[in-house]
Amino acid sequence: MHGKEFRRSIYVQVRRSRPLAVLDTFDLPRMDPNCTGRASSTVAPQALMLMNSNFVITQARYFAGRLQREVPNDLAAQVALAWKIAFAETAPADEIALAVRFVQKQKEQFQQQKTAKKKEKKTDLKTEQAKHELAALASFCQALLSSNQFLYVD
């Protein structure tokens, strides 16, 4: 490998009889036995596909749940821990402050969407709050998992 950055990767078994269409976006390697080189590109569809994939969204929810279990009721500590886990470094104070504001705004947005829907049955307020907090934190985790800092290893 050459260059300043190395990209993280997942290895998947691929059968010629059942190709994975998702790999087309990410410079699918040729399945010929004598492939001596592989072209490399970085294009917008790759980032969009990664950012919006069901896999990343699901993993972001699991990540957010883990943060809530490990550091309950402390959003700043949850954000700092998420940064530490994702990037293996301590988050700068200004990044924590920005992330906390982002998560709070996301939570408010989810609450506003809930109140705009009139046909849903009434649920416990505490349960709704917890649901919105988890969804907002999951949005932040999704952003971390889709970031260049996560994808590329220095």
MODELLER restraints for C-alpha pairs under 7 A, 6 or more apart:
rsr = mdl.restraints
at = mdl.atoms
rsr.add(forms.Gaussian(group=physical.xy_distance, feature=features.Distance(at['CA:5:A'], at['CA:152:A']), mean=6.05, stdev=0.5))
rsr.add(forms.Gaussian(group=physical.xy_distance, feature=features.Distance(at['CA:5:A'], at['CA:153:A']), mean=5.90, stdev=0.5))
rsr.add(forms.Gaussian(group=physical.xy_distance, feature=features.Distance(at['CA:5:A'], at['CA:154:A']), mean=5.33, stdev=0.5))
rsr.add(forms.Gaussian(group=physical.xy_distance, feature=features.Distance(at['CA:6:A'], at['CA:152:A']), mean=5.55, stdev=0.5))
rsr.add(forms.Gaussian(group=physical.xy_distance, feature=features.Distance(at['CA:6:A'], at['CA:153:A']), mean=5.23, stdev=0.5))
rsr.add(forms.Gaussian(group=physical.xy_distance, feature=features.Distance(at['CA:6:A'], at['CA:154:A']), mean=6.72, stdev=0.5))
rsr.add(forms.Gaussian(group=physical.xy_distance, feature=features.Distance(at['CA:7:A'], at['CA:151:A']), mean=5.80, stdev=0.5))
rsr.add(forms.Gaussian(group=physical.xy_distance, feature=features.Distance(at['CA:7:A'], at['CA:152:A']), mean=4.42, stdev=0.5))
rsr.add(forms.Gaussian(group=physical.xy_distance, feature=features.Distance(at['CA:7:A'], at['CA:153:A']), mean=6.04, stdev=0.5))
rsr.add(forms.Gaussian(group=physical.xy_distance, feature=features.Distance(at['CA:8:A'], at['CA:151:A']), mean=5.55, stdev=0.5))
rsr.add(forms.Gaussian(group=physical.xy_distance, feature=features.Distance(at['CA:8:A'], at['CA:152:A']), mean=5.99, stdev=0.5))
rsr.add(forms.Gaussian(group=physical.xy_distance, feature=features.Distance(at['CA:8:A'], at['CA:153:A']), mean=6.80, stdev=0.5))
rsr.add(forms.Gaussian(group=physical.xy_distance, feature=features.Distance(at['CA:14:A'], at['CA:20:A']), mean=6.99, stdev=0.5))
rsr.add(forms.Gaussian(group=physical.xy_distance, feature=features.Distance(at['CA:16:A'], at['CA:31:A']), mean=6.79, stdev=0.5))
rsr.add(forms.Gaussian(group=physical.xy_distance, feature=features.Distance(at['CA:25:A'], at['CA:45:A']), mean=6.79, stdev=0.5))
rsr.add(forms.Gaussian(group=physical.xy_distance, feature=features.Distance(at['CA:25:A'], at['CA:46:A']), mean=5.76, stdev=0.5))
rsr.add(forms.Gaussian(group=physical.xy_distance, feature=features.Distance(at['CA:26:A'], at['CA:46:A']), mean=6.10, stdev=0.5))
rsr.add(forms.Gaussian(group=physical.xy_distance, feature=features.Distance(at['CA:27:A'], at['CA:40:A']), mean=6.42, stdev=0.5))
rsr.add(forms.Gaussian(group=physical.xy_distance, feature=features.Distance(at['CA:27:A'], at['CA:41:A']), mean=6.92, stdev=0.5))
rsr.add(forms.Gaussian(group=physical.xy_distance, feature=features.Distance(at['CA:29:A'], at['CA:38:A']), mean=6.34, stdev=0.5))
rsr.add(forms.Gaussian(group=physical.xy_distance, feature=features.Distance(at['CA:50:A'], at['CA:56:A']), mean=6.87, stdev=0.5))
rsr.add(forms.Gaussian(group=physical.xy_distance, feature=features.Distance(at['CA:50:A'], at['CA:146:A']), mean=6.63, stdev=0.5))
rsr.add(forms.Gaussian(group=physical.xy_distance, feature=features.Distance(at['CA:51:A'], at['CA:146:A']), mean=5.33, stdev=0.5))
rsr.add(forms.Gaussian(group=physical.xy_distance, feature=features.Distance(at['CA:56:A'], at['CA:142:A']), mean=6.59, stdev=0.5))
rsr.add(forms.Gaussian(group=physical.xy_distance, feature=features.Distance(at['CA:57:A'], at['CA:142:A']), mean=6.19, stdev=0.5))
rsr.add(forms.Gaussian(group=physical.xy_distance, feature=features.Distance(at['CA:60:A'], at['CA:138:A']), mean=5.12, stdev=0.5))
rsr.add(forms.Gaussian(group=physical.xy_distance, feature=features.Distance(at['CA:60:A'], at['CA:141:A']), mean=5.06, stdev=0.5))
rsr.add(forms.Gaussian(group=physical.xy_distance, feature=features.Distance(at['CA:60:A'], at['CA:142:A']), mean=4.95, stdev=0.5))
rsr.add(forms.Gaussian(group=physical.xy_distance, feature=features.Distance(at['CA:61:A'], at['CA:138:A']), mean=4.90, stdev=0.5))
rsr.add(forms.Gaussian(group=physical.xy_distance, feature=features.Distance(at['CA:63:A'], at['CA:141:A']), mean=6.68, stdev=0.5))
rsr.add(forms.Gaussian(group=physical.xy_distance, feature=features.Distance(at['CA:64:A'], at['CA:134:A']), mean=6.33, stdev=0.5))
rsr.add(forms.Gaussian(group=physical.xy_distance, feature=features.Distance(at['CA:64:A'], at['CA:137:A']), mean=5.60, stdev=0.5))
rsr.add(forms.Gaussian(group=physical.xy_distance, feature=features.Distance(at['CA:64:A'], at['CA:138:A']), mean=5.00, stdev=0.5))
rsr.add(forms.Gaussian(group=physical.xy_distance, feature=features.Distance(at['CA:64:A'], at['CA:141:A']), mean=6.45, stdev=0.5))
rsr.add(forms.Gaussian(group=physical.xy_distance, feature=features.Distance(at['CA:65:A'], at['CA:134:A']), mean=6.84, stdev=0.5))
rsr.add(forms.Gaussian(group=physical.xy_distance, feature=features.Distance(at['CA:67:A'], at['CA:78:A']), mean=5.53, stdev=0.5))
rsr.add(forms.Gaussian(group=physical.xy_distance, feature=features.Distance(at['CA:67:A'], at['CA:82:A']), mean=6.93, stdev=0.5))
rsr.add(forms.Gaussian(group=physical.xy_distance, feature=features.Distance(at['CA:68:A'], at['CA:78:A']), mean=6.89, stdev=0.5))
rsr.add(forms.Gaussian(group=physical.xy_distance, feature=features.Distance(at['CA:71:A'], at['CA:77:A']), mean=6.59, stdev=0.5))
rsr.add(forms.Gaussian(group=physical.xy_distance, feature=features.Distance(at['CA:71:A'], at['CA:78:A']), mean=5.87, stdev=0.5))
rsr.add(forms.Gaussian(group=physical.xy_distance, feature=features.Distance(at['CA:75:A'], at['CA:100:A']), mean=6.63, stdev=0.5))
rsr.add(forms.Gaussian(group=physical.xy_distance, feature=features.Distance(at['CA:76:A'], at['CA:96:A']), mean=6.52, stdev=0.5))
rsr.add(forms.Gaussian(group=physical.xy_distance, feature=features.Distance(at['CA:76:A'], at['CA:100:A']), mean=6.09, stdev=0.5))
rsr.add(forms.Gaussian(group=physical.xy_distance, feature=features.Distance(at['CA:79:A'], at['CA:96:A']), mean=6.31, stdev=0.5))
rsr.add(forms.Gaussian(group=physical.xy_distance, feature=features.Distance(at['CA:79:A'], at['CA:99:A']), mean=6.78, stdev=0.5))
rsr.add(forms.Gaussian(group=physical.xy_distance, feature=features.Distance(at['CA:79:A'], at['CA:100:A']), mean=6.91, stdev=0.5))
rsr.add(forms.Gaussian(group=physical.xy_distance, feature=features.Distance(at['CA:80:A'], at['CA:91:A']), mean=5.88, stdev=0.5))
rsr.add(forms.Gaussian(group=physical.xy_distance, feature=features.Distance(at['CA:80:A'], at['CA:96:A']), mean=6.35, stdev=0.5))
rsr.add(forms.Gaussian(group=physical.xy_distance, feature=features.Distance(at['CA:83:A'], at['CA:90:A']), mean=6.80, stdev=0.5))
rsr.add(forms.Gaussian(group=physical.xy_distance, feature=features.Distance(at['CA:83:A'], at['CA:91:A']), mean=5.87, stdev=0.5))
rsr.add(forms.Gaussian(group=physical.xy_distance, feature=features.Distance(at['CA:84:A'], at['CA:90:A']), mean=5.39, stdev=0.5))
rsr.add(forms.Gaussian(group=physical.xy_distance, feature=features.Distance(at['CA:84:A'], at['CA:91:A']), mean=6.75, stdev=0.5))
rsr.add(forms.Gaussian(group=physical.xy_distance, feature=features.Distance(at['CA:86:A'], at['CA:144:A']), mean=6.91, stdev=0.5))
rsr.add(forms.Gaussian(group=physical.xy_distance, feature=features.Distance(at['CA:86:A'], at['CA:150:A']), mean=6.34, stdev=0.5))
rsr.add(forms.Gaussian(group=physical.xy_distance, feature=features.Distance(at['CA:87:A'], at['CA:149:A']), mean=6.88, stdev=0.5))
rsr.add(forms.Gaussian(group=physical.xy_distance, feature=features.Distance(at['CA:87:A'], at['CA:150:A']), mean=6.00, stdev=0.5))
rsr.add(forms.Gaussian(group=physical.xy_distance, feature=features.Distance(at['CA:103:A'], at['CA:136:A']), mean=5.27, stdev=0.5))
rsr.add(forms.Gaussian(group=physical.xy_distance, feature=features.Distance(at['CA:103:A'], at['CA:137:A']), mean=5.85, stdev=0.5))
rsr.add(forms.Gaussian(group=physical.xy_distance, feature=features.Distance(at['CA:103:A'], at['CA:140:A']), mean=6.49, stdev=0.5))
rsr.add(forms.Gaussian(group=physical.xy_distance, feature=features.Distance(at['CA:106:A'], at['CA:136:A']), mean=5.06, stdev=0.5))
rsr.add(forms.Gaussian(group=physical.xy_distance, feature=features.Distance(at['CA:107:A'], at['CA:132:A']), mean=5.47, stdev=0.5))
rsr.add(forms.Gaussian(group=physical.xy_distance, feature=features.Distance(at['CA:107:A'], at['CA:133:A']), mean=5.80, stdev=0.5))
rsr.add(forms.Gaussian(group=physical.xy_distance, feature=features.Distance(at['CA:107:A'], at['CA:136:A']), mean=5.07, stdev=0.5))
rsr.add(forms.Gaussian(group=physical.xy_distance, feature=features.Distance(at['CA:110:A'], at['CA:132:A']), mean=6.00, stdev=0.5))
rsr.add(forms.Gaussian(group=physical.xy_distance, feature=features.Distance(at['CA:111:A'], at['CA:132:A']), mean=6.71, stdev=0.5))
rsr.add(forms.Gaussian(group=physical.xy_distance, feature=features.Distance(at['CA:144:A'], at['CA:150:A']), mean=6.68, stdev=0.5))
